[in-house]
């Protein structure tokens, strides 16, 4: 028997160990085929070994070497075959869209990018845009966190859709601005040319809201049962449609570079009637700083103005001149308190 020959037994043990390490990663068909081959080799070796008992010592030594070569050769073959099978497994084609790395504009910066279809997108500070890297389907879809201005290439058979905070904005060829930072309570869509349709993802039974050029839509992120509080200046511009949203008209007599909604495109931070807590969020993104309030009273101070080339030190100096408060700047952190 094979087990009676120490040399062959060692090689057999090696063969079994290699097979045990490999067979779990090989498919059933290859598994059965290889096992049958091993059985034939082992049976052949067993027969040869028993037959050698009637031969002369010289003949037995020759046959032992022959069996040893057979077993050794099979070890090499099974090892090579196992490696080949493990590294060349057939891959199943997955018809799955993969997402490209997001386009990011970090705090303190803004960016301009060209999407695969030729659409241009500008991102405001602290914003991120996700899109599928093939962009060759029946629709062109992106997902926005933050604020962006889109100049969409018109493709009548492939609408462009922006997903943000549970809201879908569907367009063909148009230019529009979308503001939807995570901390914002509303999504603002401002249309400059073309047409857009805005709808809630959870409200597919309702007709989309149609926007015309120079209109701005303010849509609460939560179910519109919540009241949207606007400053007096903003409220004066409001034309209330159904209670679920607010529609305003922007001043189309102004140049695009002078309009409030897209001032950021021209490196200008504008604020109208913002309380200090609201303004702080804008300042943090604009200057890449962290603002910490030391008391609640200072949060409700209201400000109007704009910054363009001012440093963060100059900005806080001007704010304090308008309405007194105390502040301290240490590196990228600014602490604010009532005077």
Protein Blocks (a to p, Z undefined) as FASTA:
>chain_A
ZZlpmklmmmmmmmmmmmmmmmmmpcfklmmmmmmmmmmmmmmmmmmmmmmmmmcfklmm
mmmmmmmmmmmmmmmmmmmmmmmmmmmcccdddddddddddddddehiacddddfkopac
dddehiacdddfklpafbdcdddehjddddddddfklccdddeehiacddfbdcdddddd
fklcbdcdddfbhcdddddfklmmbccddddehiacdddfbackbccdddfklmmmpccd
dfkbccddddfkbcfklpmklmmmnopacdehiafklmmmmmmmmnopadddfbfklmmp
ccedddfklcfklmmmmmmmmpgcddddehjaccdddZZ
